[in-house]
Amino acid sequence: MQWKYLTDLAQISDIQKETGYSLIFKHSTRCSVSMMAKRRFEMDWEAIPQDTSLYFLDLISYRAISAQIAETFQVHHESPQILLIKDGECVLDASHSDISAEEVAEVINN
């Protein structure tokens, strides 16, 4: 699997229009907890179905996109944070040690 990098506000609208599942990982490059959560997520992400789009946001470099994600999907901003989007709606969000590829896979597969 491979990350698609979020670098443009228009991508948020594109994600909202996608059918099926998409995942956004909001990452702070200045935070050791975020680095650990990302590493742990990537170690287990093979559990996530291959047709799931995985988006990565460096929220230090793209603060406006992070704010737009929170507003669009009506979630409180946290870092690190994952949002699982299905057909334009956030169906799961988790932060810090609650970030789990297995939980994402469980939601998708049920």
N, C-alpha and C positions, 0 to 999 in steps of 0.2 A: 504494500500500500504506500501511497505517497501523499504528502500534503499539497494542497493548492493554497498559495499564499494570498491573503486578503490585503490588498494595497489600494483599493479604490472603493469609494462609497457605493458606486453603482452595483458592485458585487453583492451587496446586502439585498438589494431588490431582486437580483437574479436568484439568490438562494431562496428567497421567499416564493418565487414562482416555480421552483423545482418540484417535481413530483417524487414521491419516495422520501428516503431519509438522507439528511445531510448533517454533518457534525461540525461545530465550530469549537476550536480550542483557543482560548484567549490566554496568552502567555506574557509574563513580564520577564524580560531578559535581565533584569536587575535583582531578581528574587530567587534565592536558593530553593525555597519551597516550590516555586513554579517549575524550576529546572527538574527537581525530583519528580513532581507530578507528571511532567511531560515524558521523562525517561521511563517511568513505570507504565504510563499509558502506551507508549510505543512498544514496550516489551511484550504487551499482551494484545495489541491491536489486530492480530491475525484472527481473533475471535469475532471481529466485526465483519459482516457480509461485504464481499468485494465491491458490490455496486453502491456502497455508501460513499458519498462525496465527503472527503475530510478537508476542512479548511483550517488554516493556521493564521492567527493574528498576533503579530508583535505589537502589543498594545502600547508600548513605550513610543514606538515610531509612528503609530497610527491611532492616536487617542480619539480623534473624531470618529473613526470607524467603530471603535469600542463603544463610544457613547451612542452611536446610531444602532448598534446591535442591541444594546440594553433597551432603547426606546422601541425599536421595531418589534422585538420579541417579548417585550414587557417583562424583563427580568432585572433584578438588582445587579449592578455591576460588581463583580468580584474578580480576583486574580490570585492564582490561576482559576480558570472556569471553563467548563464545557457546556455546550448547548446542543441538544439533539433536536433537530428540526424535521418534522414530517409534514409534507404538503403545506409548507409555509407557516406552521405553528410550532412553537417550542413545546415538546412533550417531555423533556427531561433537562434539568440543569443541575450541575453539581460543581462544587469548588473544593479546593485544597485536597485533603486526604480522601474526600468522598469521590474523587474522579476515578472512574473505573471503566476500562474497556469491556470487562465482562458484564457490567450492568448495562452498558450501551447495547451490547449484543443481545442480552436478555430482553430488553425492551423491543428491539427490532424483531427478534424471532418469536415474540408472543403476540 
